[in-house]
Amino acid sequence: MNLLGRILALLTVLSLAACVGAPGGGRPVMVGQGQGPKFGDSAPHPWVGGHPYDHPVQGIDVSRWQGDIDWRTVARSGVSFAFIKATEGGDHSDPAFRRYWAEAGQARIPRGAYHYYYFCRTGAQQAAWFIANVPRERGALPPVLDLEWTASRNCPRRPPPAEVQREARVFMDTLHRHYGQRPVIYTTVDFYRDNNLGSWNEEFWLRSVAGHPRIVYPGQRWTFWQYTGTGIVPGIRGNTDINVFNGSPLQWRQWLNRRMQ
């Protein structure tokens, strides 16, 4: 290699190093060597059991805290789906939901709505509230029931597993009848274990920000995996949650066709 070639090679290495940056240094860190889109992460973790970027189909979940979103830029970045917060409990709706719902649809991003469950209202009350706020729309992703222990001072209850399962099934059965799609369950490690969710024959979206679901939720089948809450996605200012679909692009299209008929 001649002198000019050596200089160009050195500049390339330095440029790549600058793009990576150091954790906590204020610069988004690009991670992963797999086949999926490469989003940034402002606080990345070392991974155990498999890397999320090995999954080619990736998406986001958002709420009003993401502010103004440029959905067309999000679509161009490689995002394949979006779950949008709609409601929580029996009397709160996310003020950005309707705008996000319309704008994501205009950007042709497959999108679904999720409900943050509170344990001070019945499953029937919360299902009615979700239905009152989320349109029944052909082509939407299935609704999501977000089951995790809340940090709310207004509702600190932690009911026993039997009550959790009973009321959650009422919620899911009601939405299934209304929307024609079985809801997906989003959950966290502690809630999953505390309430024996592994005994459910349902479709899961699992949170795990440091280890692959096959390590953190051994033996559990899953459709979606939320792998970070500090992701950097073009078109969104600040941090956002990023998720993967458990399958290839062909399997994703097949899943969409089955769930959105």
Sequence and secondary structure as in RCSB ss.txt:
>XXXX:A:sequence
MNLLGRILALLTVLSLAACVGAPGGGRPVMVGQGQGPKFGDSAPHPWVGGHPYDHPVQGIDVSRWQGDIDWRTVA
RSGVSFAFIKATEGGDHSDPAFRRYWAEAGQARIPRGAYHYYYFCRTGAQQAAWFIANVPRERGALPPVLDLEWT
ASRNCPRRPPPAEVQREARVFMDTLHRHYGQRPVIYTTVDFYRDNNLGSWNEEFWLRSVAGHPRIVYPGQRWTFW
QYTGTGIVPGIRGNTDINVFNGSPLQWRQWLNRRMQ
>XXXX:A:secstr
  HHHHHHHHHHHHHHHHHH  TTSSS EE   SSS   EESS    BSS GGG S EEEEE GGG SB HHHHH
HTTEEEEEEEEEETTTEE TTHHHHHHHHHHTT  EEEEEE  TTS HHHHHHHHHHHS   TT    EEEE   
  SS      HHHHHHHHHHHHHHHHHHHSS  EEEE HHHHHHTTGGG  S EEEE SSB HHHHSTT   SEE
EEEEEEE TTB S EEEEEESS HHHHHHHHHHHT 
